[in-house]
Amino acid sequence: RDAPLGIVTQSPNIMDLVKCDGAVLFYRNKIWRLGITPSDLQLQDIAFWLSEYHMDSTGLSTDSLYDAGYPGALALGDVVCGMAAVRITSKDMLFWFRSQTAAEIRWGGAKHEPGEKDDGRRMHPRSSFKAFLEVVKTRSLPWKDYEMDAIHSLQLILRNTFKDIETMDVDTKTIHARLSDLKIEGMQELEAVTSEMVRLIETATVPILAVDVDGLVNGWNTKISELTGLLVDKAIGKHLLTLVEDSSVDIVKRMLFLALQGKEEQNIQFEIKTHGSKSECGPIYLVVNACASRDLHENVVGV
């Protein structure tokens, strides 16, 4: 039973992309599970919860499903506490799961001597450790920024690969034929593409952002995040026109329209909104070059 793109059946697989205890692919109403994951029914419940309470988001990451408000978190026990989830299409998703932090902790401190008690001013080591375990209960190791960057990059690659698949009646063989056309054979090449994409974007000293054919942000590097105060996980999935100043909407709309037709412009000037502490400084004035993003068949797939 081959899964799309071989990302769950080949080695390395999606569990090798980031540190996790389990991973799941939801594709065309089927579930592929790797490692420690919730049951199929629990996964369907999590997917329903995401569609109900996070329907406007392209994904969610948390080190505590309990703190995130998922009603079934306690029923998952300590084997599934943290989760990172991203949408590939409106119906297809990828999940990564992490177990409780305490499961990875080993005590190495001093033992209580017989008859020793906490005196109210000084907590003995093992009492302190026990209190710490209570704090980390229902919580996993946090997801690091570079891990989320890798996840979002994989999301982008899969979205472009599966564009419009949900409206087409295609089977797994057709998907693998498309994969062959893209010259991505297995997860090693996919990881290489992901790593290179993250490296090039993140190390750039100038702001870089990208959108798909619908105008939704799918690239947002460290520099643009630094200038605007908008973090990458908040920017991904938003329409670019909602992020620019009202006075610049027509300019950006025209720029995207032309670029998606392959007509690239240079030195386009517009203002982009700032967020958080950066909002006090007002909007940022950008002078940009618009470059069309193309696939191997020279079809424009974004800007």
C-alpha positions as a Markdown table, in Angstrom:
| # | Residue | x | y | z |
|---|---|---|---|---|
| 1 | Arg | 0.0 | 0.0 | 0.0 |
| 2 | Asp | 2.0 | 3.0 | -1.3 |
| 3 | Ala | 1.3 | 6.4 | 0.3 |
| 4 | Pro | 1.6 | 9.6 | -1.8 |
| 5 | Leu | 5.2 | 10.6 | -2.5 |
| 6 | Gly | 6.5 | 7.8 | -0.5 |
| 7 | Ile | 6.9 | 10.1 | 2.5 |
| 8 | Val | 5.6 | 7.4 | 4.9 |
| 9 | Thr | 6.6 | 4.2 | 3.2 |
| 10 | Gln | 10.2 | 4.9 | 2.1 |
| 11 | Ser | 13.2 | 5.5 | 4.3 |
| 12 | Pro | 14.0 | 8.1 | 5.5 |
| 13 | Asn | 10.4 | 9.2 | 6.1 |
| 14 | Ile | 8.5 | 12.2 | 7.7 |
| 15 | Met | 9.6 | 11.1 | 11.2 |
| 16 | Asp | 13.2 | 11.8 | 10.2 |
| 17 | Leu | 12.4 | 15.4 | 9.3 |
| 18 | Val | 12.0 | 16.6 | 12.9 |
| 19 | Lys | 12.5 | 14.9 | 16.3 |
| 20 | Cys | 9.2 | 13.2 | 17.2 |
| 21 | Asp | 7.7 | 10.0 | 18.6 |
| 22 | Gly | 5.1 | 9.5 | 15.9 |
| 23 | Ala | 3.8 | 11.0 | 12.6 |
| 24 | Val | 0.6 | 10.6 | 10.6 |
| 25 | Leu | -0.5 | 11.3 | 7.0 |
| 26 | Phe | -4.1 | 12.0 | 6.3 |
| 27 | Tyr | -4.7 | 11.6 | 2.5 |
| 28 | Arg | -8.0 | 11.1 | 0.7 |
| 29 | Asn | -9.8 | 9.9 | 3.8 |
| 30 | Lys | -7.1 | 7.3 | 4.6 |
| 31 | Ile | -4.6 | 7.3 | 7.5 |
| 32 | Trp | -1.0 | 6.3 | 7.5 |
| 33 | Arg | 0.6 | 6.1 | 10.9 |
| 34 | Leu | 4.2 | 5.8 | 12.0 |
| 35 | Gly | 5.5 | 5.4 | 15.6 |
| 36 | Ile | 3.5 | 6.4 | 18.6 |
| 37 | Thr | 0.3 | 8.2 | 17.6 |
| 38 | Pro | -3.3 | 8.5 | 18.7 |
| 39 | Ser | -5.8 | 5.9 | 17.4 |
| 40 | Asp | -7.6 | 6.4 | 14.1 |
| 41 | Leu | -10.7 | 7.6 | 15.9 |
| 42 | Gln | -8.7 | 10.0 | 18.1 |
| 43 | Leu | -6.9 | 11.3 | 14.9 |
| 44 | Gln | -10.3 | 11.9 | 13.2 |
| 45 | Asp | -11.4 | 13.7 | 16.4 |
| 46 | Ile | -8.3 | 15.9 | 16.3 |
| 47 | Ala | -8.8 | 16.7 | 12.6 |
| 48 | Phe | -12.4 | 17.6 | 13.3 |
| 49 | Trp | -11.3 | 19.9 | 16.2 |
| 50 | Leu | -8.8 | 21.6 | 14.0 |
| 51 | Ser | -11.4 | 22.2 | 11.3 |
| 52 | Glu | -13.8 | 23.6 | 13.8 |
| 53 | Tyr | -11.5 | 25.8 | 15.9 |
| 54 | His | -8.6 | 26.5 | 13.6 |
| 55 | Met | -10.3 | 26.5 | 10.2 |
| 56 | Asp | -8.6 | 29.7 | 9.2 |
| 57 | Ser | -5.1 | 28.4 | 9.9 |
| 58 | Thr | -2.8 | 26.4 | 7.7 |
| 59 | Gly | -1.5 | 24.5 | 10.7 |
| 60 | Leu | -1.0 | 24.4 | 14.5 |
| 61 | Ser | 2.0 | 23.6 | 16.7 |
| 62 | Thr | 1.8 | 23.2 | 20.5 |
| 63 | Asp | 3.8 | 21.4 | 23.2 |
| 64 | Ser | 0.5 | 20.8 | 25.1 |
| 65 | Leu | -2.7 | 19.7 | 23.4 |
| 66 | Tyr | -4.3 | 20.2 | 26.8 |
| 67 | Asp | -3.3 | 23.8 | 27.0 |
| 68 | Ala | -4.3 | 24.4 | 23.4 |
| 69 | Gly | -7.8 | 23.5 | 24.4 |
| 70 | Tyr | -8.2 | 20.1 | 22.7 |
| 71 | Pro | -11.1 | 18.4 | 24.7 |
| 72 | Gly | -9.7 | 14.9 | 24.3 |
| 73 | Ala | -6.1 | 15.7 | 25.5 |
| 74 | Leu | -6.3 | 13.9 | 28.8 |
| 75 | Ala | -7.6 | 10.7 | 27.1 |
| 76 | Leu | -4.4 | 10.6 | 25.0 |
| 77 | Gly | -2.4 | 10.1 | 28.2 |
| 78 | Asp | 1.3 | 11.0 | 28.5 |
| 79 | Val | 2.2 | 9.2 | 25.2 |
| 80 | Val | 0.8 | 12.1 | 23.1 |
| 81 | Cys | 1.1 | 15.6 | 24.5 |
| 82 | Gly | 2.7 | 17.8 | 21.8 |
| 83 | Met | 1.6 | 18.1 | 18.2 |
| 84 | Ala | 2.6 | 19.9 | 15.0 |
| 85 | Ala | 0.0 | 19.8 | 12.2 |
| 86 | Val | -0.1 | 21.3 | 8.7 |
| 87 | Arg | -2.6 | 21.3 | 5.9 |
| 88 | Ile | -1.5 | 20.1 | 2.4 |
| 89 | Thr | -5.0 | 20.6 | 0.9 |
| 90 | Ser | -8.3 | 21.5 | 2.5 |
| 91 | Lys | -8.8 | 17.8 | 3.3 |
| 92 | Asp | -5.3 | 16.4 | 3.6 |
| 93 | Met | -2.9 | 16.9 | 6.5 |
| 94 | Leu | 0.4 | 15.9 | 8.1 |
| 95 | Phe | 0.8 | 15.4 | 11.8 |
| 96 | Trp | 3.9 | 15.0 | 14.1 |
| 97 | Phe | 3.4 | 14.0 | 17.7 |
| 98 | Arg | 5.6 | 14.1 | 20.8 |
| 99 | Ser | 5.3 | 12.3 | 24.2 |
| 100 | Gln | 5.3 | 13.9 | 27.6 |
| 101 | Thr | 8.6 | 15.6 | 28.5 |
| 102 | Ala | 8.9 | 13.7 | 31.8 |
| 103 | Ala | 9.1 | 10.4 | 30.0 |
| 104 | Glu | 12.6 | 11.5 | 28.8 |
| 105 | Ile | 13.9 | 12.7 | 32.1 |
| 106 | Arg | 16.1 | 10.6 | 34.3 |
| 107 | Trp | 16.8 | 11.5 | 38.0 |
| 108 | Gly | 20.4 | 11.9 | 38.9 |
| 109 | Gly | 20.3 | 13.9 | 42.1 |
| 110 | Ala | 20.9 | 13.1 | 45.8 |
| 111 | Lys | 18.6 | 10.7 | 47.6 |
| 112 | His | 16.7 | 11.6 | 50.7 |
| 113 | Glu | 18.3 | 10.4 | 53.9 |
| 114 | Pro | 16.0 | 8.4 | 56.2 |
| 115 | Gly | 13.8 | 10.7 | 58.3 |
| 116 | Glu | 14.7 | 13.8 | 56.3 |
| 117 | Lys | 11.7 | 16.1 | 55.6 |
| 118 | Asp | 11.2 | 19.4 | 53.8 |
| 119 | Asp | 11.4 | 22.2 | 56.4 |
| 120 | Gly | 9.3 | 24.8 | 54.5 |
| 121 | Arg | 12.3 | 26.9 | 53.7 |
| 122 | Arg | 14.4 | 24.3 | 51.8 |
| 123 | Met | 12.9 | 21.7 | 49.5 |
| 124 | His | 15.0 | 18.5 | 49.2 |
| 125 | Pro | 16.1 | 17.5 | 45.7 |
| 126 | Arg | 13.7 | 14.7 | 45.2 |
| 127 | Ser | 10.7 | 16.8 | 46.4 |
| 128 | Ser | 11.8 | 19.5 | 44.0 |
| 129 | Phe | 12.0 | 17.0 | 41.1 |
| 130 | Lys | 8.6 | 15.6 | 41.9 |
| 131 | Ala | 7.2 | 19.2 | 41.8 |
| 132 | Phe | 8.9 | 19.7 | 38.5 |
| 133 | Leu | 7.3 | 16.6 | 37.1 |
| 134 | Glu | 3.9 | 17.9 | 38.0 |
| 135 | Val | 4.7 | 21.1 | 36.1 |
| 136 | Val | 5.7 | 19.3 | 32.9 |
| 137 | Lys | 2.8 | 16.8 | 33.0 |
| 138 | Thr | 0.8 | 16.9 | 29.8 |
| 139 | Arg | 3.6 | 18.8 | 28.0 |
| 140 | Ser | 6.2 | 17.7 | 25.4 |
| 141 | Leu | 9.5 | 19.2 | 24.4 |
| 142 | Pro | 8.7 | 22.5 | 22.5 |
| 143 | Trp | 8.9 | 22.7 | 18.7 |
| 144 | Lys | 12.0 | 24.8 | 17.8 |
| 145 | Asp | 11.9 | 27.5 | 15.1 |
| 146 | Tyr | 14.2 | 25.6 | 12.7 |
| 147 | Glu | 11.9 | 22.5 | 13.0 |
| 148 | Met | 8.8 | 24.5 | 12.2 |
| 149 | Asp | 10.7 | 26.0 | 9.2 |
| 150 | Ala | 11.5 | 22.5 | 7.9 |
| 151 | Ile | 7.8 | 21.5 | 8.4 |
| 152 | His | 6.5 | 24.6 | 6.6 |
| 153 | Ser | 8.9 | 24.0 | 3.7 |
| 154 | Leu | 7.8 | 20.4 | 3.4 |
| 155 | Gln | 4.2 | 21.7 | 3.5 |
| 156 | Leu | 5.0 | 24.1 | 0.6 |
| 157 | Ile | 6.6 | 21.4 | -1.5 |
| 158 | Leu | 3.7 | 19.1 | -1.0 |
| 159 | Arg | 1.1 | 21.8 | -1.7 |
| 160 | Asn | 2.7 | 22.6 | -5.0 |
| 161 | Thr | 3.0 | 18.9 | -5.9 |
| 162 | Phe | -0.7 | 18.2 | -5.0 |
| 163 | Lys | -2.1 | 21.4 | -6.4 |
| 164 | Asp | -5.7 | 20.8 | -7.6 |
| 165 | Ile | -5.5 | 17.0 | -6.8 |
| 166 | Glu | -8.5 | 17.3 | -4.5 |
| 167 | Thr | -10.6 | 18.2 | -7.5 |
| 168 | Met | -9.2 | 15.5 | -9.8 |
| 169 | Asp | -10.0 | 11.8 | -9.8 |
| 170 | Val | -6.5 | 10.5 | -9.7 |
| 171 | Asp | -5.1 | 7.4 | -8.1 |
| 172 | Thr | -1.8 | 6.7 | -6.5 |
| 173 | Lys | -0.1 | 5.6 | -9.7 |
| 174 | Thr | -0.9 | 8.9 | -11.3 |
| 175 | Ile | 0.6 | 10.7 | -8.2 |
| 176 | His | 3.8 | 8.7 | -8.5 |
| 177 | Ala | 4.0 | 9.5 | -12.2 |
| 178 | Arg | 3.8 | 13.2 | -11.4 |
| 179 | Leu | 6.5 | 12.6 | -8.7 |
| 180 | Ser | 8.8 | 11.1 | -11.4 |
| 181 | Asp | 8.2 | 14.1 | -13.6 |
| 182 | Leu | 9.4 | 16.3 | -10.8 |
| 183 | Lys | 12.5 | 14.2 | -10.5 |
| 184 | Ile | 12.1 | 13.8 | -6.7 |
| 185 | Glu | 12.8 | 10.2 | -6.0 |
| 186 | Gly | 12.2 | 9.4 | -2.3 |
| 187 | Met | 12.6 | 11.4 | 0.8 |
| 188 | Gln | 16.4 | 11.9 | 0.5 |
| 189 | Glu | 15.9 | 14.3 | -2.4 |
| 190 | Leu | 12.9 | 15.8 | -0.8 |
| 191 | Glu | 14.9 | 16.5 | 2.4 |
| 192 | Ala | 17.7 | 18.0 | 0.3 |
| 193 | Val | 15.3 | 20.4 | -1.4 |
| 194 | Thr | 13.8 | 21.3 | 1.9 |
| 195 | Ser | 17.2 | 22.0 | 3.6 |
| 196 | Glu | 18.4 | 24.0 | 0.7 |
| 197 | Met | 15.2 | 26.1 | 0.5 |
| 198 | Val | 15.4 | 26.8 | 4.2 |
| 199 | Arg | 19.1 | 27.7 | 4.1 |
| 200 | Leu | 18.8 | 30.1 | 1.1 |
| 201 | Ile | 15.8 | 31.9 | 2.5 |
| 202 | Glu | 16.8 | 32.1 | 6.1 |
| 203 | Thr | 20.4 | 33.2 | 5.5 |
| 204 | Ala | 19.4 | 36.0 | 3.2 |
| 205 | Thr | 20.2 | 39.5 | 4.4 |
| 206 | Val | 17.3 | 41.1 | 2.5 |
| 207 | Pro | 13.6 | 40.5 | 3.1 |
| 208 | Ile | 12.2 | 37.6 | 1.0 |
| 209 | Leu | 8.5 | 36.6 | 0.9 |
| 210 | Ala | 6.6 | 34.4 | -1.5 |
| 211 | Val | 3.0 | 33.7 | -2.4 |
| 212 | Asp | 1.2 | 30.9 | -4.3 |
| 213 | Val | -1.1 | 31.4 | -7.3 |
| 214 | Asp | -3.9 | 32.4 | -4.9 |
| 215 | Gly | -1.8 | 35.1 | -3.3 |
| 216 | Leu | -1.4 | 33.2 | 0.0 |
| 217 | Val | 1.9 | 33.6 | 1.7 |
| 218 | Asn | 4.1 | 30.5 | 1.6 |
| 219 | Gly | 7.5 | 32.0 | 2.2 |
| 220 | Trp | 8.5 | 34.5 | 4.9 |
| 221 | Asn | 12.2 | 34.8 | 5.8 |
| 222 | Thr | 13.9 | 35.9 | 9.0 |
| 223 | Lys | 14.6 | 39.4 | 7.7 |
| 224 | Ile | 11.0 | 40.2 | 6.7 |
| 225 | Ser | 9.8 | 38.8 | 10.0 |
| 226 | Glu | 12.4 | 41.1 | 11.8 |
| 227 | Leu | 11.3 | 44.2 | 9.9 |
| 228 | Thr | 7.5 | 43.7 | 10.2 |
| 229 | Gly | 7.4 | 42.0 | 13.7 |
| 230 | Leu | 5.2 | 39.2 | 12.1 |
| 231 | Leu | 6.5 | 35.7 | 12.8 |
| 232 | Val | 6.6 | 33.1 | 10.1 |
| 233 | Asp | 3.9 | 30.9 | 11.5 |
| 234 | Lys | 1.5 | 33.9 | 11.7 |
| 235 | Ala | 2.3 | 35.0 | 8.1 |
| 236 | Ile | 2.1 | 31.6 | 6.3 |
| 237 | Gly | -1.3 | 31.1 | 4.8 |
| 238 | Lys | -2.4 | 34.8 | 5.0 |
| 239 | His | -3.3 | 36.6 | 1.8 |
| 240 | Leu | -0.6 | 39.1 | 0.9 |
| 241 | Leu | -3.1 | 41.9 | 0.3 |
| 242 | Thr | -4.2 | 41.7 | 4.0 |
| 243 | Leu | -0.6 | 42.4 | 5.1 |
| 244 | Val | 0.0 | 45.5 | 3.0 |
| 245 | Glu | -1.3 | 49.0 | 3.7 |
| 246 | Asp | -4.7 | 49.9 | 2.1 |
| 247 | Ser | -2.9 | 52.5 | 0.0 |
| 248 | Ser | -0.7 | 49.8 | -1.5 |
| 249 | Val | -3.4 | 47.2 | -2.2 |
| 250 | Asp | -3.9 | 48.1 | -5.9 |
| 251 | Ile | -0.1 | 48.3 | -6.5 |
| 252 | Val | 0.5 | 44.8 | -5.1 |
| 253 | Lys | -2.6 | 43.4 | -6.8 |
| 254 | Arg | -1.3 | 44.6 | -10.2 |
| 255 | Met | 2.2 | 43.3 | -9.4 |
| 256 | Leu | 0.9 | 39.8 | -8.6 |
| 257 | Phe | -1.4 | 39.7 | -11.6 |
| 258 | Leu | 1.4 | 40.5 | -14.0 |
| 259 | Ala | 3.9 | 38.2 | -12.3 |
| 260 | Leu | 1.5 | 35.3 | -12.4 |
| 261 | Gln | 1.4 | 35.8 | -16.2 |
| 262 | Gly | 5.2 | 35.7 | -16.3 |
| 263 | Lys | 5.6 | 39.5 | -16.6 |
| 264 | Glu | 8.1 | 40.3 | -13.9 |
| 265 | Glu | 8.5 | 43.9 | -12.7 |
| 266 | Gln | 11.4 | 45.6 | -10.8 |
| 267 | Asn | 11.6 | 48.4 | -8.2 |
| 268 | Ile | 8.0 | 48.2 | -7.2 |
| 269 | Gln | 7.3 | 50.4 | -4.2 |
| 270 | Phe | 4.7 | 49.6 | -1.6 |
| 271 | Glu | 4.1 | 49.7 | 2.2 |
| 272 | Ile | 3.6 | 46.7 | 4.4 |
| 273 | Lys | 2.0 | 46.6 | 7.8 |
| 274 | Thr | 4.0 | 46.1 | 11.0 |
| 275 | His | 3.0 | 44.1 | 14.1 |
| 276 | Gly | 3.6 | 43.9 | 17.8 |
| 277 | Ser | 6.3 | 46.2 | 19.1 |
| 278 | Lys | 7.2 | 47.2 | 15.5 |
| 279 | Ser | 3.7 | 48.7 | 14.9 |
| 280 | Glu | 4.8 | 51.8 | 16.9 |
| 281 | Cys | 7.2 | 52.6 | 14.1 |
| 282 | Gly | 4.4 | 52.5 | 11.4 |
| 283 | Pro | 4.4 | 50.6 | 8.1 |
| 284 | Ile | 7.6 | 49.5 | 6.4 |
| 285 | Tyr | 8.4 | 51.0 | 2.9 |
| 286 | Leu | 9.6 | 48.2 | 0.5 |
| 287 | Val | 11.2 | 48.4 | -2.9 |
| 288 | Val | 10.9 | 44.9 | -4.5 |
| 289 | Asn | 11.5 | 42.9 | -7.6 |
| 290 | Ala | 8.7 | 40.5 | -8.4 |
| 291 | Cys | 9.9 | 37.1 | -9.8 |
| 292 | Ala | 7.6 | 34.4 | -11.0 |
| 293 | Ser | 8.1 | 30.9 | -9.5 |
| 294 | Arg | 8.0 | 28.1 | -12.0 |
| 295 | Asp | 7.9 | 24.3 | -11.9 |
| 296 | Leu | 10.0 | 22.1 | -14.1 |
| 297 | His | 7.4 | 22.4 | -16.9 |
| 298 | Glu | 7.8 | 26.2 | -16.8 |
| 299 | Asn | 4.3 | 26.7 | -15.4 |
| 300 | Val | 4.0 | 29.7 | -13.0 |
| 301 | Val | 3.2 | 28.4 | -9.5 |
| 302 | Gly | 3.7 | 31.5 | -7.5 |
| 303 | Val | 5.6 | 34.8 | -7.0 |
